[in-house]
Amino acid sequence: MKRRLPLFEIGMLLLGLLYVSPCALALLNSFKTLPEIVRSPVAPPEAPTLENYHYIFTGIKLAAPMFNSLLMCVAVITTLIVVASMAAYSLTRRRMRTGNLWRIFFLAGITVPFQILMLPLLRQFNYLGIGYTYFALYLHYVSYGLPLCLFIYSGFMRSIPRDLEEAALIDGCTPFGTFWRVIFPLLTPCTVTIIIFWGLFTWNDFPHAFILMGTNKGELAFVQLWRFLSDKYVKNWNYIFAGVVVLSLPVTILYLAMQRRFVKGLTAGSIR
């Protein structure tokens, strides 16, 4: 039998290398000085140095914005998990005449791009007196992520048999206790997916934070890095590469730690 050439596997390998190459290039140049990068950006460093990483915390002062971004990620993800899971439970389990209408209403939010919401959001936040604040950005992240999180949770909950809830009620558990003690632990794949997906989005976000927070009121990680990059007199790409590597580490570690449950959470509820 003639063995076929694995063209598909080779193509996927080349495509993977293409996607990884910018990350490898950033990591490589983060250990170089600026003259080395100018001479040859793809060559290995002649004398690897950690001065670039030291400068981004002392010169660019990236530690405080990273901490602010971390707090924002924790607050947004916690709110989304609590609100979306309870809302999905109510929509899928309670018999309401308007249940399908509410479900369509929430899911319609997935189709609305941020570009349409920019000006109305800014005007509304300014009218409420919370414009250009962390609280306004927090409300936007939660409302923007709620439709997708609700979709993920509700799809999985339809595959959970009602017998579990009925058994818990017979044992004397309240509906609230049934959800948190019986149903919510079964939602772990969906919860992990939401943590990774919206953790990546919130941490890596630049346009939403830049537009809703501005450049002077509040500091987030990528906005602070942009301030340094936007200076027309600054061309220190070695510091920029080091900053990109440092800002990529938290989300990379998060994904690698939870990748086994990520795909399972995305496909949860597709097979009943």
Backbone as a ProteinNet text record, in pm:
[ID]
protein_1_A
[PRIMARY]
MKRRLPLFEIGMLLLGLLYVSPCALALLNSFKTLPEIVRSPVAPPEAPTLENYHYIFTGIKLAAPMFNSLLMCVAVITTLIVVASMAAYSLTRRRMRTGNLWRIFFLAGITVPFQILMLPLLRQFNYLGIGYTYFALYLHYVSYGLPLCLFIYSGFMRSIPRDLEEAALIDGCTPFGTFWRVIFPLLTPCTVTIIIFWGLFTWNDFPHAFILMGTNKGELAFVQLWRFLSDKYVKNWNYIFAGVVVLSLPVTILYLAMQRRFVKGLTAGSIR
[TERTIARY]
84.1	0	88	59	136.7	103.2	207.5	187.2	171.9	66	40.3	123.8	151.2	226.9	133.4	168.1	78.6	77.8	17.3	16.8	-60.5	-171	-251.7	-173.2	-105.1	-27.5	87.3	150.7	260.2	207.5	91.7	31.9	-5.3	-61.8	-97.4	26.2	134.1	258.7	316.4	315.1	364	277.6	147.3	56.8	79.3	102.7	132.7	261.5	363.3	489.5	471.8	384	357.6	294	203	137.5	231.6	320.7	411.2	528.3	561.7	681.3	681.5	569.9	576.3	608.6	554.5	583.6	730.5	782.9	923.6	1014.1	972.9	1051.8	1051.9	936.7	929.4	1014.2	1007.2	1087.2	1236.4	1274.5	1415.5	1469.5	1392	1439.2	1428.7	1354.7	1342.9	1472.8	1564	1693.6	1806.4	1771.4	1871.9	1872.4	1979.7	1984.1	1927.1	1897.2	1838.2	1929.9	2060.2	2146.6	2145.2	2137.8	2132	2004.4	1892	1763.9	1767.4	1826.5	1834.2	1921	2032.7	2122	2057.3	1998.4	1938.5	1831.4	1705.4	1598.8	1573.5	1623.2	1596.3	1715.2	1827.6	1946.2	1937.6	1998.8	2000.1	2080.3	2050	2121.7	2269.2	2353.4	2496.8	2532.6	2474.3	2496.3	2361.3	2288	2152.5	2155.2	2058.1	2050.5	1908.2	1897.2	1767.4	1736.7	1819	1797.9	1664	1618.6	1489.6	1375.1	1379.7	1274.2	1280.5	1398.7	1412.2	1355.4	1375	1330.7	1178.6	1111.4	966.2	894.4	961	901.9	950.3	1068.5	1121.8	1100.6	1113.7	1097	954.5	898.7	760.3	662	709.3	627.2	501.3	523.3	415.2	352.3	411.5	361.7	221.7	201.1	70	-39.8	-19.4	-122.1	-152.7	-51.2	-76.1	-163.5	-139.1	-221.8	-365.2	-382.6	-516.9	-589.7	-517.7	-578.5	-616.7	-532.2	-562.9	-689	-702	-822	-946	-931.6	-1045.1	-1084.4	-987.2	-1016.6	-1090.6	-1043.3	-1106	-1248.5	-1269.5	-1403	-1499.5	-1455.5	-1542.8	-1576	-1475.9	-1499.4	-1589.2	-1565.4	-1648.9	-1793.9	-1816.2	-1953.2	-2019.1	-1946.6	-2003.7	-2040.9	-1954.7	-1982.5	-2107.6	-2118.2	-2232.4	-2361.9	-2359.8	-2482	-2525.5	-2431.5	-2468	-2515.9	-2452.4	-2494.8	-2634.2	-2661.4	-2793.5	-2900.9	-2868.5	-2965.6	-2995.3	-2891.6	-2912.7	-2996	-2971.6	-3050.4	-3197	-3222.8	-3361.5	-3429.7	-3358.8	-3418.9	-3442.7	-3356.4	-3370.2	-3458.7	-3474.6	-3548.3	-3687.8	-3702.6	-3834.1	-3924.8	-4050.4	-4147.6	-4213	-4160.2	-4210.8	-4259.6	-4368.3	-4419.4	-4323.1	-4254	-4161	-4017	-3997.6	-3862.2	-3784.7	-3848.3	-3780.4	-3752.3	-3846.3	-3827.1	-3705.9	-3694.5	-3579.3	-3449.9	-3455	-3334.8	-3288.7	-3381.9	-3348.3	-3296.2	-3355.7	-3312.7	-3167.9	-3132.2	-2994.2	-2897.2	-2933.9	-2843.1	-2824.4	-2921.1	-2906.4	-2788.8	-2749.9	-2635.1	-2505.3	-2497.3	-2374.8	-2352.1	-2459	-2448.1	-2418.5	-2419.7	-2399.9	-2251.4	-2186.5	-2043.3	-2020.9	-1901.3	-1868.8	-1869.9	-1838.5	-1832	-1966.7	-2075.8	-2208.6	-2239.2	-2178.3	-2209.5	-2119.2	-2013.5	-1914.2	-1973.8	-2031.1	-2082.9	-2200.5	-2299.5	-2408.2	-2357.8	-2258.2	-2204.7	-2136.1	-2054.6	-1985.4	-2084.5	-2186.8	-2286.7	-2363.3	-2399.7	-2475.2	-2391.5	-2267	-2180.3	-2155.4	-2136.5	-2117.9	-2245.1	-2359.7	-2486.2	-2506	-2460.4	-2472.2	-2361.9	-2264.8	-2156.3	-2046.2	-2038.1	-1934.3	-1844.2	-1845.9	-1763.2	-1614.7	-1540	-1394.4	-1353.9	-1425.3	-1392.5	-1377.7	-1312.4	-1299.9	-1436.9	-1529.2	-1662.3	-1736.2	-1722.1	-1786.6	-1730.1	-1597.6	-1536.8	-1578.5	-1589	-1634.2	-1777.1	-1867.1	-2004.8	-2008.4	-1925	-1922.5	-1874	-1766.1	-1714.4	-1819	-1888.7	-1988.5	-2104.8	-2157.7	-2271.4	-2232.2	-2109.4	-2063.4	-2040.4	-1997.8	-1970.6	-2087.7	-2191.5	-2304.3	-2376.1	-2405.6	-2477.7	-2405.3	-2275.3	-2201.8	-2193.1	-2168.1	-2161.1	-2295.9	-2402.9	-2536.5	-2562.5	-2515.5	-2531.6	-2456.1	-2334	-2253.1	-2316.5	-2357.9	-2417.2	-2552	-2637.4	-2770.2	-2762	-2667.4	-2652.2	-2613.2	-2528.7	-2487	-2595.8	-2669.9	-2771.6	-2885	-2909.9	-3016.1	-2978.9	-2850.7	-2808.2	-2806.5	-2830.9	-2832.4	-2972.4	-2987	-3121.2	-3184.3	-3314.6	-3387.9	-3399.3	-3370.9	-3381.1	-3288.6	-3173.7	-3081.2	-3142.8	-3211.4	-3274.5	-3392.3	-3469.7	-3583.7	-3537.2	-3426.9	-3373.2	-3324.9	-3263.8	-3216	-3332.2	-3440.4	-3557.4	-3623.7	-3626.2	-3685.1	-3603.4	-3473.2	-3385.7	-3391.5	-3473.1	-3491.2	-3405.4	-3342.1	-3257	-3342.9	-3314.5	-3387.9	-3346.9	-3426.7	-3385.6	-3250.6	-3226	-3097.1	-2983.8	-3006	-2905.3	-2886.9	-2995.9	-2986.7	-2895.7	-2909.3	-2826.5	-2678.9	-2644.5	-2504.6	-2439.7	-2517.9	-2458.7	-2464.3	-2562.4	-2580.9	-2547.4	-2607.5	-2595.1	-2462.5	-2427	-2308.2	-2179.6	-2156	-2035	-2028.8	-2145	-2146.3	-2110.9	-2113.6	-2085.4	-1937.5	-1852.4	-1710	-1647.3	-1675.6	-1617.5	-1655.8	-1783.3	-1826.5	-1759.4	-1747.6	-1685.4	-1539.9	-1467.4	-1327.5	-1316.4	-1406.9	-1406.9	-1427.5	-1520.2	-1546.6	-1427.4	-1364	-1245.8	-1135.8	-1110.6	-1004.6	-1043.4	-1164.6	-1206.3	-1211.9	-1283.3	-1298	-1178.7	-1099.8	-973	-878.8	-869.7	-788.9	-838.8	-970.5	-1027.7	-1004.2	-1033.3	-1020.2	-876.1	-787.2	-645.4	-582.9	-613	-550.7	-621.3	-734.2	-813.4	-741	-740.2	-689.7	-795.5	-867.6	-959.6	-1071.9	-1131.8	-1241.3	-1191.4	-1077.1	-1022.6	-976.3	-918.7	-867.9	-981.7	-1092.3	-1204.3	-1286	-1315.2	-1403.5	-1330.9	-1199.3	-1123.1	-1041.4	-1008.7	-921.4	-776.3	-688.6	-546	-495.3	-574.3	-525.8	-592.8	-717.1	-791.3	-789.8	-700.8	-693	-584.5	-520.8	-412.2	-438.5	-437.1	-442.6	-317.8	-288.2	-157.5	-127.4	-215.3	-184.7	-199.3	-283	-292.2	-162.3	-105.8	20.7	133.6	134.3	236.6	219.6	96	69.9	121.2	108.5	158.2	307.5	380.9	524.2	551.7	475	495.5	454.7	352.9	298.7	387.5	487.9	578.2	664	651.8	722.8	874.1	919.3	1062.9	1120.8	1035.7	1080.5	1079.3	1192.4	1203.5	1272.4	1257.6	1324.7	1242	1257.3	1177.3	1217.3	1336.4	1376.2	1289.2	1250.8	1161.3	1019	978.3	844	832	932.6	929.8	927.3	1004.2	1003.8	867.3	805.9	672.6	568.4	575.3	480.4	496	620.3	644.3	588.7	614.2	566.5	414	349.1	203.2	139.3	214.9	160.9	172.6	260.7	284.7	163	90.8	-21.5	-129	-169.6	-275.6	-225.8	-96.8	-40.3	-39.1	2.4	3	-139.5	-234.4	-374.2	-428	-398.6	-449	-385.2	-253.8	-186	-234	-269.3	-315	-455.9	-537.4	-676.9	-715.7	-617.9	-650.2	-727.5	-711	-780.7	-931.5	-975.2	-1118.9	-1174.8	-1087.4	-1133.1	-1220.4	-1170.4	-1246	-1371.8	-1361.3	-1478.2	-1588	-1549.8	-1649.5	-1712.8	-1634.9	-1691	-1793.1	-1770.9	-1862.2	-1965.8	-1966	-2060.6	-2202.7	-2288.3	-2427.9	-2459.3	-2357.4	-2383.7	-2438	-2406.6	-2456.6	-2537.4	-2659.2	-2749.8	-2776.2
-119.7	0	125.3	213.6	335.3	432.9	480.5	573.1	715.3	780.9	915.9	1017.2	1128.9	1236.2	1315.9	1333.9	1405.8	1556.1	1594.4	1735.2	1820.7	1765.7	1843.7	1873.2	1770.6	1788.8	1887.2	1878.3	1971.5	2113.9	2129.1	2261.5	2321	2237.8	2286.7	2323.1	2245.9	2275.5	2409.1	2431.9	2559.3	2675.6	2652.8	2757.7	2788.2	2684	2704.6	2782.3	2748.7	2821.9	2967.8	2991.9	3129.6	3210.2	3147.8	3217.8	3236.8	3143	3151	3244.9	3267.6	3345.3	3486.7	3563.9	3696.3	3687.4	3585.7	3568.7	3535.4	3445.8	3409.4	3528.5	3609.6	3727.7	3829.1	3848.2	3941.2	3892.3	3762.4	3706.8	3718.8	3694.1	3700.7	3843.2	3941.4	4079.9	4144.7	4081.9	4139.3	4126.8	4041.7	4023.9	4098.5	4181.2	4254.1	4401.6	4467.5	4612.7	4669.1	4797.3	4859.1	4850.5	4875.8	4860.4	4719.5	4619.2	4481.3	4456.7	4509.4	4491.6	4559.8	4678.7	4752.5	4678.1	4622	4550.5	4424.6	4344	4218.2	4173.7	4200.3	4165.7	4016.4	3934.5	3790.8	3710.9	3776.5	3706.1	3688.4	3582.8	3565.2	3676.1	3707.7	3816.2	3783.5	3883.7	3864.6	3851.8	3938.6	3934.1	3954.5	3847.3	3860.8	3945.9	4034.6	4125.2	4130.8	4150.7	4166	4312	4402	4544.9	4593.3	4534.8	4574.8	4545.3	4429.8	4393	4478.6	4516	4604	4742	4790.2	4924.9	4936.1	4831.5	4844.1	4857.7	4815.1	4832.5	4959.5	5008	5130	5252.4	5235.9	5348.5	5365.2	5260.4	5265.3	5252.3	5195.2	5178.2	5097.5	4973.4	4887	4804.4	4804.7	4718.5	4760.2	4888.8	4936.2	4915.2	4947.7	4916.4	4767.5	4682.7	4538.8	4495.2	4552.6	4520.9	4569.1	4688.3	4738.7	4648.1	4602	4511.5	4378.4	4331.1	4206.8	4220.8	4330.1	4353.7	4362.9	4428.2	4438.8	4301.6	4218.4	4082.9	4001.8	4006.7	3929.4	3976.6	4107.6	4161.4	4125.9	4141.1	4113.4	3965.5	3878.6	3734.7	3683.8	3730	3687.6	3727.6	3850.4	3896.6	3818.1	3794.3	3721	3578.5	3513.2	3375.2	3368.9	3457.4	3455.2	3493.7	3605.3	3656.4	3568.4	3530.6	3453.3	3313.4	3249	3114	3114.9	3211.3	3218	3257.7	3349.3	3388.4	3272.9	3198.5	3083.4	2975.8	2956.2	2858.1	2897.4	3025.2	3071.5	3058.1	3090.5	3086.1	2943.2	2849.7	2712.9	2625.8	2661.8	2576.6	2629.3	2759.4	2813.5	2814.8	2782.3	2780.8	2918.4	2998.8	3134.3	3149.5	3220.5	3244.3	3329	3415.9	3505.6	3453.8	3325.5	3272.4	3278.4	3234.7	3238.4	3382.1	3472	3612.2	3671.7	3641.9	3690.8	3629.9	3502.8	3435.3	3500.6	3527.6	3593.7	3734.8	3802	3938.3	3941.7	3848.4	3845.7	3802.4	3700.2	3649.6	3748.6	3839.3	3941.4	4033.4	4040.5	4124	4075.9	3947.2	3895.2	3958.1	3993.6	4043.1	4192.2	4262.3	4407.8	4438.7	4498.8	4531.2	4653.1	4660.2	4769.5	4904.4	4906.7	5032.7	5105.8	5029.2	5090.3	5147.2	5089.6	5127.8	5237.2	5273.3	5363.5	5497.4	5570	5703.2	5698.4	5608.9	5601.9	5568.5	5479.7	5444.7	5564.1	5635.4	5751.4	5856.6	5882.3	5982.1	5938.3	5809.8	5760.1	5763.8	5722.8	5725.4	5868.1	5959.8	6100	6157.4	6117.4	6163.8	6114.1	5990.9	5933.2	5981.4	6052.7	6104.1	6004.7	5898.5	5796.9	5783	5882.6	5875.9	5873.2	5795.5	5783.4	5735.9	5637.3	5578.7	5427.7	5366.5	5220.9	5154.5	5216.4	5157.4	5152.5	5255.9	5257.3	5146.5	5129.6	5023.3	4886.4	4872.6	4746	4712.3	4809.3	4786.7	4747.7	4810.3	4777.7	4635.7	4595.6	4459.7	4355.6	4379.2	4283.1	4274.6	4388.1	4387.5	4333.9	4358	4311.6	4161	4104.7	3962	3876.5	3939.1	3862.8	3778.5	3829.7	3746.6	3616.6	3623.9	3503.1	3405.9	3457.3	3369.8	3303.5	3378.4	3322.3	3213.2	3232.6	3133.3	3004.9	3017.1	2899.6	2822.4	2893.3	2826.5	2762.1	2833.1	2778.6	2656.1	2654	2536.8	2412.8	2429.5	2315.7	2271.7	2368.1	2333.9	2251	2265.3	2183.6	2036	2004.3	1864.5	1803.2	1883.8	1832.9	1780.8	1655.5	1601.8	1670.6	1689	1752.5	1661.1	1532.7	1439.7	1479.4	1539	1581.9	1690.1	1783.7	1891.9	1838.4	1748	1692.2	1612.7	1537.8	1463.1	1556.8	1667.5	1764.1	1830.2	1860.1	1921.3	1824.5	1697.1	1596.8	1586	1601.5	1595.1	1721.3	1817.6	1938.5	2056.1	2049.8	2159.4	2267.7	2392.8	2503.6	2520.6	2590.1	2613.2	2683.5	2779.1	2847.4	2751.1	2669.1	2571.4	2464.2	2426.8	2328.2	2376.5	2503.3	2557	2555.7	2608.5	2623.3	2492.2	2398.9	2275.3	2161.2	2165	2053.8	2094.7	2203.4	2241.1	2310.5	2408	2488.1	2404.8	2306.5	2224.2	2149.6	2119.1	2051.1	2145.2	2274.7	2374.6	2410.2	2331.2	2363.6	2380.7	2294.3	2317.5	2452.3	2491.1	2621.5	2734.9	2718.9	2823.1	2843.2	2733.7	2743.8	2813	2781.1	2845.3	2994.6	3035.8	3178.5	3247.7	3181	3239.5	3264.9	3166	3181.3	3284.4	3271.6	3356.2	3502.5	3530.2	3669.9	3719.8	3629.1	3671.6	3721.7	3648.1	3692.1	3824.3	3834.3	3955.4	4077.4	4065.5	4180	4221.5	4124.6	4156.9	4218.9	4162.9	4208.6	4327.7	4369.9	4473.9	4608.2	4671.1	4808.3	4907.4	4880.5	4983.6	5018.7	4920	4948.8	5034.7	4994.1	5069.7	5207.9	5218.1	5346.1	5444.7	5396.3	5484.9	5522.1	5424.6	5449.9	5509.9	5489.8	5542.8	5665.7	5682.5	5791.1	5757.1	5853	5830	5887.1	5967.7	6034.7	5985.4	5936.7	5895.6	5743.4	5692.2	5547.7	5487.2	5383.9	5318.6	5169.1	5116.4	4973.4	4933.1	4804.4	4758.1	4800.8	4766.2	4793.2	4941	5013.4	5158	5225	5179.4	5234.2	5204	5083.5	5049.3	5133.5	5161.6	5245.7	5387.6	5438.9	5573.7	5584	5482.2	5481.9	5468	5384.2	5361.1	5481.4	5557.5	5668	5791.9	5797.6	5912.7	5913.7	6020.5	6024.7	6032.2	6066	6074.7	5944.4	5847.4	5721.5	5612.9	5553.2	5444	5323	5306.5	5197.2	5069.6	5001.6	4882.2	4767.2	4771.2	4664.7	4666.9	4787.3	4796.8	4754	4786.4	4747.2	4595.8	4531	4384.9	4321.7	4375.5	4322.5	4342.1	4456.9	4481.5	4387.2	4360.5	4267.5	4127.4	4084.9	3951.9	3942.3	4043.3	4041.8	4041.7	4122.1	4128.6	4002.6	3926.4	3802.1	3684.2	3694.2	3580.7	3541.2	3634	3591.1	3512.8	3562.3	3494.2	3363.1	3357.8	3232.6	3125.7	3163.4	3068.6	3024.7	3118.4	3085.3	2983.9	3005.3	2913.5	2776.4	2772.1	2643.1	2564.4	2634.2	2566.4	2510.4	2569.4	2528.8	2481	2453	2422	2291.5	2197.2	2068.9	2085.4	2181	2202	2306.7	2376.6	2487.3	2438.6	2342.7	2291.2	2219.2	2148.1	2078.7	2177	2290.7	2392.4	2455.8	2473.2	2531	2441	2309.8	2215.2	2160.3	2205.8	2156.1	2187.3	2088.4	2107.1	2082.7	2061.2	2038.2	1898.4	1802.4	1666.5	1632.1	1594	1565.2	1417.2
0	0	0	-94.5	-108.8	3.3	68.7	180	126.9	169.2	120.5	198.3	134.4	197	288.8	413.9	507.2	479.5	366.9	328.6	428.1	478.6	573	700	752.5	875	853	737.6	707.3	697.1	632	619.1	753.7	843.2	976.5	1057.7	1039.5	1109.5	1062.8	931.2	879.1	924.2	927.5	974	1122.1	1201.6	1343.2	1363.1	1284.1	1292.9	1252.6	1156.4	1114.2	1226.6	1301.1	1411	1529.8	1551	1665.9	1638.9	1514.4	1480.2	1538.6	1541.9	1606.5	1754.9	1823.2	1966.3	1987.7	1902.9	1914.6	1884.6	1787.2	1751.7	1865.3	1929.6	2042.3	2159	2188	2297.1	2267.1	2143.4	2104.5	2118.6	2070.6	2071.8	2209.5	2300.6	2434.5	2513.7	2468.7	2536.1	2464.2	2365.6	2288.7	2326.1	2288	2294.9	2165.3	2165.1	2045.9	1923.6	1935	1815.8	1757.8	1843.3	1794.1	1715	1763.4	1693.4	1557.7	1552.4	1426.5	1325.1	1372.3	1281.1	1225.2	1313.1	1267.4	1367.6	1336.5	1431.3	1445.7	1352.4	1358.5	1409.9	1430.5	1479.4	1630.5	1683.3	1829	1896	2022.4	2091.4	2110.9	2087.4	2104.7	2252.4	2334.3	2479.2	2546.9	2576.4	2634.6	2761.7	2772	2886	2940.4	3070.1	3136.3	3166.4	3113.8	3139.7	3085.7	2974.4	2916.2	3012	3075.2	3169.2	3295.4	3334.5	3451.2	3421.3	3299.7	3265	3256.3	3210	3194.2	3328.6	3435.6	3567.8	3637.3	3600.2	3661.8	3574.2	3441.3	3349.7	3302.3	3243.6	3196.3	3312.6	3423.7	3544.6	3512.8	3471.8	3426.6	3538.3	3658	3766	3811.2	3837.7	3884.6	3780.4	3651.5	3551.1	3539.8	3555.2	3550.5	3668	3783.9	3900.2	3880	3820.3	3790.7	3691.4	3590.4	3492.3	3556.5	3648.3	3718.3	3802.7	3875.3	3955.2	3866.2	3751.4	3659.3	3606.9	3573.7	3525	3630.7	3754.2	3861.8	3885.6	3889.5	3914.3	3801.8	3677.3	3562.2	3553.6	3566.8	3554	3666.3	3789.6	3902	3880.6	3836.8	3812.3	3700	3592.3	3479.7	3518.9	3595.7	3635.7	3723.2	3819.9	3911.8	3840	3769.1	3705.8	3590.1	3501.8	3383.3	3420.2	3517.2	3554.5	3617.2	3705.6	3768.5	3668.1	3576.3	3473.6	3379.2	3340.5	3252.4	3321.9	3450	3526.3	3530.9	3550.8	3555.3	3419.3	3312	3179.1	3131.2	3170.3	3122.1	3211.7	3337.8	3430.7	3465.4	3473.8	3508.8	3386.7	3408.7	3299.2	3289.7	3199.8	3180.3	3037	3020.6	2885.9	2803.8	2871.9	2803.1	2806.5	2841.6	2853.4	2722.7	2612.8	2483.7	2438.8	2470.3	2433.8	2506.3	2635.8	2711.7	2660.1	2623.1	2572.8	2442	2353.6	2226.7	2251.4	2348.6	2381.5	2426.6	2513.9	2562.1	2452.6	2376.2	2273.3	2159.6	2140.8	2036.7	2065.7	2192.6	2226.6	2166.8	2130.6	2069	1931.8	1863.5	1726.2	1717.9	1831.8	1830	1846.4	1746.5	1758.9	1848	1902.9	1994.3	1924.1	1795.7	1723.6	1724.4	1727.4	1731.6	1869.8	1971.8	2109.9	2164.9	2096.1	2153.6	2196.6	2102.2	2134.9	2232.4	2212.9	2312.6	2453.1	2462.9	2593.9	2659.8	2583.7	2638.7	2686.1	2605.8	2644.7	2768.7	2773.5	2888.1	3015.5	3006.4	3124.1	3171.8	3079.3	3118.3	3180.4	3128.1	3183.7	3326.8	3353	3487	3580.8	3528	3611.2	3639.6	3561.7	3584.3	3462	3375	3255.3	3287.4	3210.2	3223.2	3362.4	3413	3543.1	3527.9	3628.2	3629.2	3637	3709.7	3725.6	3592.3	3511	3379.5	3290.7	3292.4	3212	3263.1	3394.8	3454.1	3409.3	3412.9	3367.7	3220.5	3140.4	2998	2974.1	3041	3023.7	3063.7	3173.7	3221.2	3122.7	3081.4	2989.2	2851.9	2811.2	2680.6	2680.1	2793.5	2799	2842.5	2899.3	2952	2846.2	2726.1	2628.2	2593.4	2567.4	2530.6	2647.2	2767.9	2886.2	2911.6	2892.1	2908.3	2805.9	2684.3	2579.1	2613	2663.4	2698.3	2813.3	2918.3	3034.1	3000.8	2928.3	2899.7	2809.9	2715.5	2629.5	2707.5	2809.3	2889.8	2987.5	3041.8	3141.6	3083.5	2955.3	2892.8	2890.7	2901.8	2901.6	3041.5	3144.6	3282.4	3313.8	3354.1	3383.7	3504.4	3496.1	3605.9	3728.1	3710.3	3823.3	3938.2	3904.5	4008.7	4096.5	4035.4	4111.7	4193.1	4133.9	4206.5	4328.2	4314.1	4427.5	4536.9	4497.6	4596.7	4669.9	4596.1	4660	4757.2	4720.4	4810	4938.9	4927.5	5044.7	5129.6	5089	5167.8	5127.5	5012	4966.5	4901.3	4929.1	4868.1	4722.4	4641.3	4502.1	4491	4580.2	4578.8	4613.4	4715.1	4752.3	4647.2	4579.3	4472.2	4360.7	4327.2	4219.6	4257.7	4375.6	4412	4455.3	4511.6	4561.2	4459.9	4370.4	4276.1	4133.3	4086.8	3946	3916.5	3997.9	3966.8	3959.9	4048.6	4032.5	3900.4	3841.6	3711.7	3597.3	3623.1	3519.6	3510.4	3574.4	3578.2	3439.5	3340.4	3206.9	3148	3164.5	3113.5	3189.6	3319.9	3402.1	3363.3	3340.1	3299.3	3163.4	3072.4	2941	2953.5	3038.6	3057.6	3122.9	3218.4	3283.7	3181	3094.9	2995.3	2890.1	2836.6	2724.5	2765.4	2875.4	2915.6	2994.1	3051.9	3109.8	3002.5	2890.9	2777.4	2721.5	2704.8	2645	2732.9	2862.1	2951.7	2969.9	2984.3	3004.9	2880.4	2763.2	2639	2576.5	2630.9	2565.4	2566.8	2451.4	2441	2392.9	2282.3	2231	2327	2394.8	2487.3	2603.4	2661.4	2774.3	2730.5	2613.4	2564.8	2539.3	2483.3	2449.2	2572.9	2656.9	2770.8	2891.1	2899.4	3012.8	2975.6	2848.1	2809.8	2842.7	2825.7	2846.3	2978.1	3044.8	3165.1	3292.5	3282.9	3401.9	3412.9	3493.4	3509.5	3424	3474.2	3403.9	3396.6	3275.3	3253.8	3174.4	3172.3	3125.4	2981.8	2888.9	2748.7	2714.9	2787.2	2766.7	2809.2	2920.9	2967.7	2870.3	2813.4	2714.2	2588.5	2551.5	2433.8	2455.6	2577.3	2605.1	2574.7	2615	2588	2438.7	2370.1	2227.1	2143.9	2190.1	2110.9	2112.5	2199.7	2204.2	2077.9	2000.7	1872.1	1888.4	2008.2	2031.4	2087.7	2112	2170.1	2062.1	2038	1940.5	2002.6	2132.3	2202.4	2191	2079.9	2054.8	2145.3	2199.9	2293.5	2418.4	2465.6	2581.4	2544.7	2424	2379.8	2371.1	2315.4	2306	2445.1	2537.6	2674.3	2739.7	2716.2	2772	2715.9	2585.9	2523.7	2581.5	2602.6	2658.7	2800.3	2881.4	3020.1	3025.7	2941.6	2942.5	2884.9	2807.4	2751.1	2846.4	2943.8	3032.9	3116.3	3182.4	3267.4	3192.4	3075.3	3001.8	2941.2	2906.5	2855	2962.6	3082.2	3194.2	3227.5	3224.5	3252.6	3152.6	3025.8	2923.2	2934.3	2955.7	2966.5	3087.8	3195.4	3316.4	3301	3212.5	3202.4	3063.2	2976.1	2837.8	2822.1	2914.5	2902.1	2910.4	2991.7	3008.6	2913.2	2842.1	2758.2	2642.6	2563.9	2449.3	2496.3	2607.7	2661.6	2697.5	2750.2	2785.5	2663.5	2555.7	2435.3	2368.9	2375.7	2312.6	2408.2	2533.3	2633.4	2591.7	2598.1	2564.5	2418.6	2333.5	2192.6	2167.2	2257.6	2245.3	2368.1	2350.3	2462.6	2470.9
[MASK]
++++++++++++++++++++++++++++++++++++++++++++++++++++++++++++++++++++++++++++++++++++++++++++++++++++++++++++++++++++++++++++++++++++++++++++++++++++++++++++++++++++++++++++++++++++++++++++++++++++++++++++++++++++++++++++++++++++++++++++++++++++++++++++++++++++++++++++++++

